[in-house]
């Protein structure tokens, strides 16, 4: 498991359910974080997915809402 971004984080967005965060960074990556509620501590995040392959710093991340009730959410960078 990766510990996180290695450079400045440019944006963080939460998905509609509030269970996933997407972040993007000057380290040329975006990440999708799975959140868990922890009593007394608020919530914690663990990296679920690392999105590599960008050719430059990633300045924006967006959740695209599903078209139907069984459609997956899509992250755009």
Backbone bond lengths (Angstrom), bond angles and torsions (degrees), N, CA, C in turn:
res aa  C-N    CA-C-N  psi(-1)  N-CA   C-N-CA  omega(-1)  CA-C   N-CA-C  phi
1 X - - - 1.446 - - 1.529 108.44 -
2 X 1.279 116.33 136.33 1.450 122.39 178.89 1.523 109.74 -82.56
3 X 1.333 116.13 151.01 1.462 119.26 -177.76 1.515 113.80 -86.94
4 X 1.327 117.82 -16.33 1.453 118.88 178.59 1.508 112.33 142.82
5 X 1.314 115.37 -169.96 1.458 121.60 -179.02 1.529 110.52 -68.48
6 X 1.331 115.46 149.45 1.461 120.55 -179.63 1.531 112.28 -104.56
7 X 1.340 116.90 6.14 1.457 120.95 179.07 1.529 108.00 -147.30
8 X 1.310 117.13 -174.97 1.465 122.62 -176.65 1.528 112.00 -56.20
9 X 1.334 115.97 133.65 1.466 122.34 176.02 1.524 107.52 -87.54
10 X 1.320 116.13 128.78 1.466 120.74 -175.70 1.524 113.74 -95.14
11 X 1.318 117.37 -31.16 1.463 119.26 -177.64 1.528 109.81 -160.31
12 X 1.327 115.63 147.50 1.467 122.90 174.35 1.515 107.09 -133.96
13 X 1.340 116.30 131.80 1.470 121.21 177.81 1.527 109.38 -132.67
14 X 1.319 115.90 141.54 1.459 121.63 177.03 1.523 108.97 -97.87
15 X 1.338 116.72 146.88 1.468 119.36 177.60 1.526 110.16 -80.06
16 X 1.321 116.18 174.14 1.472 121.45 -173.98 1.526 112.73 -59.90
17 X 1.335 117.52 -37.90 1.465 120.65 -178.59 1.519 112.79 -77.72
18 X 1.330 117.36 -15.63 1.454 121.07 -178.26 1.518 113.60 78.86
19 X 1.314 117.96 10.04 1.460 121.50 -177.55 1.525 113.36 -99.39
20 X 1.333 116.78 -11.06 1.457 120.91 179.63 1.517 110.32 -131.67
21 X 1.320 116.11 142.95 1.459 122.79 172.22 1.520 107.43 -117.37
22 X 1.309 116.49 145.16 1.460 121.65 172.28 1.518 107.23 -118.87
23 X 1.327 116.74 135.60 1.460 121.48 178.77 1.522 109.32 -131.71
24 X 1.333 115.49 155.78 1.461 120.49 176.81 1.519 108.52 -138.60
25 X 1.341 115.18 156.53 1.454 118.88 -168.31 1.520 113.50 -147.43
26 X 1.326 114.21 166.30 1.457 121.84 172.46 1.532 111.71 -71.86
27 X 1.337 118.15 -4.78 1.470 120.65 177.09 1.533 112.73 -84.13
28 X 1.340 115.78 12.28 1.469 124.16 176.74 1.532 112.56 71.14
29 X 1.323 118.21 21.58 1.462 120.96 178.79 1.523 110.50 -129.04
30 X 1.311 113.93 162.64 1.464 122.63 167.39 1.526 105.39 -125.93
31 X 1.298 116.68 155.58 1.469 121.09 -179.27 1.521 109.36 -138.38
32 X 1.303 114.51 146.70 1.465 121.69 173.00 1.521 106.08 -112.49
33 X 1.318 115.09 122.29 1.463 122.28 -175.99 1.522 110.21 -107.76
34 X 1.302 116.88 130.65 1.468 122.34 173.48 1.527 107.22 -88.20
35 X 1.328 116.75 128.41 1.467 120.60 -179.02 1.516 110.79 -101.51
36 X 1.313 115.16 150.06 1.458 122.77 175.91 1.519 108.64 -134.98
37 X 1.309 117.09 136.02 1.456 121.07 177.60 1.524 108.23 -82.83
38 X 1.324 115.28 129.54 1.459 121.27 178.43 1.518 107.56 -121.08
39 X 1.320 116.09 122.43 1.458 120.62 -179.16 1.524 109.74 -57.97
40 X 1.304 117.93 138.46 1.452 126.70 -179.92 1.532 113.22 77.54
41 X 1.332 118.74 -26.15 1.461 120.02 -175.52 1.522 112.64 -107.95
42 X 1.313 118.47 -3.96 1.463 120.88 -177.45 1.508 110.32 89.94
43 X 1.342 116.43 -104.15 1.453 119.25 176.97 1.520 110.19 -146.09
44 X 1.323 115.31 158.75 1.456 121.61 176.33 1.518 108.52 -122.31
45 X 1.304 116.58 158.62 1.462 122.32 178.42 1.514 109.50 -124.33
46 X 1.305 115.66 138.90 1.446 122.30 172.71 1.520 107.01 -125.29
47 X 1.319 117.78 141.09 1.453 119.89 179.73 1.514 109.23 -66.47
48 X 1.311 115.68 126.57 1.454 120.96 176.41 1.527 110.37 -99.16
49 X 1.321 116.95 -41.89 1.462 120.80 -175.27 1.530 109.99 -146.12
50 X 1.317 116.12 134.20 1.457 122.98 174.41 1.522 107.61 -104.45
51 X 1.324 117.16 124.62 1.464 122.39 -179.84 1.525 108.45 -104.31
52 X 1.320 115.90 103.47 1.467 122.49 -178.49 1.527 109.67 -106.62
53 X 1.324 115.64 174.92 1.449 120.95 175.59 1.509 114.80 104.19
54 X 1.317 117.12 -3.80 1.462 119.90 175.79 1.525 108.60 -68.34
55 X 1.305 117.26 147.49 1.467 121.35 -177.87 1.524 113.02 -98.82
56 X 1.324 115.62 -0.35 1.464 120.71 179.61 1.524 108.31 -150.94
57 X 1.317 115.47 179.12 1.454 120.87 174.49 1.527 108.91 -58.91
58 X 1.331 117.06 143.58 1.463 121.69 -179.07 1.533 107.57 -99.75
59 X 1.332 115.83 116.97 1.466 119.72 -172.99 1.527 114.43 -101.34
60 X 1.326 118.56 -13.98 1.461 119.96 -178.81 1.515 111.87 -147.53
61 X 1.315 115.17 147.08 1.464 122.13 177.00 1.526 107.50 -138.71
62 X 1.326 116.78 138.76 1.473 121.13 -174.40 1.511 110.50 -140.84
63 X 1.324 117.18 138.64 1.467 122.73 172.70 1.525 107.81 -89.80
64 X 1.305 116.79 125.17 1.459 122.01 175.89 1.523 107.01 -95.44
65 X 1.316 118.72 121.34 1.465 120.49 -176.70 1.527 111.31 -65.52
66 X 1.332 116.75 147.06 1.459 119.49 178.21 1.523 111.00 -66.31
67 X 1.328 115.75 149.44 1.456 120.77 178.91 1.514 113.25 -76.49
68 X 1.309 116.44 -28.56 1.468 121.79 -179.95 1.518 110.67 -139.48
69 X 1.334 117.69 173.04 1.459 121.37 -174.54 1.530 113.94 -64.95
70 X 1.321 118.59 -24.30 1.461 120.55 -179.26 1.526 113.10 -106.07
71 X 1.321 117.09 5.83 1.456 121.28 179.63 1.518 110.71 -82.12
72 X 1.329 117.63 144.66 1.460 119.85 177.89 1.534 111.33 -76.59
73 X 1.318 115.75 157.83 1.457 120.91 172.50 1.531 107.83 -79.90
74 X 1.318 116.06 150.08 1.457 121.67 179.94 1.521 107.66 -121.97
75 X 1.335 115.85 140.97 1.457 121.52 175.69 1.507 107.96 -105.98
76 X 1.318 116.17 131.99 1.466 121.89 175.90 1.529 108.51 -115.17
77 X 1.335 115.66 141.28 1.460 120.53 177.47 1.508 109.27 -121.85
